[in-house]
Amino acid sequence: MLFLTYCEVNESSPMQERMQVAKKLTTSGLFPPKGVKILRWDMTADNWGIMLFEADTAMEVSMTLASWRTACPGMFKITKTVPAIPISEGMEAWEAGMKAVLAP
């Protein structure tokens, strides 16, 4: 399944610490966790970003951010993770659903 995470980085979390954690997690194989494929991870100049990834289980989804939270407590102000559907794949199903709901 495809998932999208929105995150805001805590500005009081030192950049140097976050970079050290990033190196540790990525070089040790802790991130991404087994079974997770990161498709995109983008950050903005305003310290918010998105991550688009594939995972098969709820545990894989949970572990995607858990390693960061453990290695750098307080790094995120907020995260929101939801299943995602490419619009091109959802249009037919959404249209059928709307027709069923709006039918007299």
N, C-alpha and C positions, 0 to 999 in steps of 0.2 A: 504494500500500500504506500501511497504517497502522503507525506506529512509536510506541513509548513509551520515553522516556528518564528514568531516575532519576539525580539528581545530588546531590552534596554540595558545598557551597561551602566553600572554604578560608577559615577565619575570620581567618587572617593576611593575606588579600588585602583591602586597604582598601576599605571601602564606597564612598568618594568615587571611587576609581579605577574600580571596577566600574560605577558610574553614568555616568561619563564615557565608558567603553567602550560601554555600552549605547546612549547617545545617538549616538555616532559610528557604530556599526554599523547602527542602525535608520534614522537619517536619511540615511545614504549609500547605502542599498539593499543593503548587504552581508549583512544579516540581516532576514528569512529569505533564504537563498540562492534563486536562480531555480529554480523547480520545486517548492519546498517550501511547504506550507501549514500554518502553526501553528494548531492547533485549541484548545489550552490550554497555558499555561505557568504553573504555580503554584509558589510558594515558601512555606515554613513559617517560623515564628519561630525554629526550630532550624537554619536554613540548609541544609535539604535540600528538594528539590522534584522535580516531574515536568514533562515536556513531552510532549504528545501532538501528533503531526504526520503529515502525509501526504507521501510522496515516491515517485518511480517508480524511481529508480536508487540503487545503492550509493554513488555519488559524491555525490548529493544528501544522503543520510543523513550521510555523512562530513563534508560541508561545513557541515552544520547546527551542529556544535559547533566545527569547525576555526577558524572566524573568531574565536570567543571565546577559544580557546586561544592563537591568534596574537596577538590584541590585548591579552590580559591573562594572560600566562603564570602558571601556578600558581593560577588562579582556582578550579578544581575540585579537590577531594580525590579524587573518584571520579565516574565516569559509567558507566552501563550502559544500552545501547540495544538494544532487541529488537523484532522484528515483533509487532504486537498484533492480536488478533481480538476484535471485540465478541462477548460471550458469546451474545447472541441469534443471531448468525450462525454460531457454531461448534457450537452444541448438536447439531444434526442430524448433522454430520460426526463429532463426538466419539462420539455414541451409536452410529453405524454402525461406527466403529473399535473401540469396546469390544466390540460384539457379535461382530465378526470375530475379535478376539483371544481372547475368552472362549469361543468356540464349541468344542464337543468335537471 
